[in-house]
Amino acid sequence: MSDQTETNKRLAVALLEASGKHDGPAFAALMHPEATWETVGKPHLFAYAGVQNRDKICAYMASPSIFVGGVETRFGDITAEDDRVAVEAATKGTLPDGRVYTNTYHYLFTFRDGLVWRVKEYIDTQSAAEFFAK
């Protein structure tokens, strides 16, 4: 595996770690100027589904997390080839009211110029929509 592929794997994990902490500066530093983040799903069923541009997703990551202490992320398999990295992850976060949110994810990262250019986030949207509807 090339050095760049290994670097891309580390950058993908670093971006998800920054996301879990809502570390806006660290998150933004890893995002290409033309980056997009797509949460796969139907926007009429899951409000967060759709494509966000870099400015919008970086602004969100620079805002305080809704989870007390951020989100804990456990990483599963990480697979990389060429300019793409696939990451399996599971998260856990606690809301101020004590409810605990968990979900599983699959991310597909594409890199350009040594930065994250595209993110496709696959999530159990039904579970998330039901949890946040309460």
N, C-alpha and C positions, 0 to 999 in steps of 0.2 A: 504494500500500500504506500502511496506517495506521501511525502512530508506534508503537502498541501491538503490531502484528504484527511490526514490525522489532525492537522490544524483546524480544518472545518468541523470535525467532530467535537473538538474542544470548544470552538466558538459557539456551536449549537447548544451545547450544555450550558455554557456561560450565559447565553441569552436567556435560556429558560430559568436559570438561577436568578438572574437580574429581574426577570418577569415576576417570579414568586415573591421577591422582596419589594417590588415596585421601586427598584433602583433606577430611576429615570436616566441619569447620566451614563451609567454602565450600559443600560439597554440601548440608548441612542448611539453610543460609540460603536456598537456592533452592527448597526443597521446601515445599509447602503442608502445613499441619497434618494434613490428611486424605489426603495423597498415597499412591499405590500405585505399585509398579513390577512390571510383568508381563513375564516372559520367556516368550515363546510356545514351546510344545513339550510333549512328553509327559513328565511327571515320572518315570515308571518307566523311561524311556530316557535322560533327561538330568536329573540331580539338581537343577539350578538352575532348571528350568522351574517356572512357577507365579507366583502373585501374592504379593508381599511388601508388608507395610505399611511406613509411613514409619519407624517406630522400628527395625525390623529392617534395612532397607536403609541407613539412616543409620549404624547401629552397624557394619555391614559396611564402609561407606566410611570410617569413622573408625579401622578396624583397619589394620595394615600391609599393603601390597600384597604378593602372592605373587611379583610380578615385580620384578626388580632395577631400581630407578630408575623404577618405574611403567610405564605403557603409553603408547606413542606412538600418537596418533590422527590419521589423515588424513581430512579431511572432503570429501565429494563434494557432490552436490546438496542444497540446503536449500530446502524449499518451505513456504510458510506461507499460511494462510487462516483468518480469524476467530480462534478461540482454539486452533488446532492448528498444529503445526510438524512436518514430516517431515524427517528427517536421514538421509542415507546416510553411512556411515563405515567405515573399515578400521582395524584395530588391529594392533599388533605389540608383543610383550613377551617378555622373556627371563627364564626361570626360573633359580634359583641353580645348577641342574645344567647350564646352558648351552643347554637346548632353547629354541627360539624358537617362540612361539605367534603365529599370525596368524589373523584371521577378518574377515568382513565383516558389517555390521549395517545394519538399517533401524530407526530409532526413530520412533515417533509420540508426540509430546508433546501433552498438553492442559493448558491453563492456566486457573487460577481465581484471582481476586484478585491478579494479577500474579506468581503463583508456579506452579511445576510441580505439577500436580494428579494427572495420570496419565501414566505412561510405558508404552508397549508396545514391547518390544525383540524384534525378529526377528533371529535369528542362525542360522548353520549349526550346528545342535545336534549333528548327527552328527559333524562335524569336531571340535567341542569335546569331545564325549564320548570320541571315539577318542584325542585328544591327552592328555586328563587321565587316561585309563585306564592309561597307560603308566607 
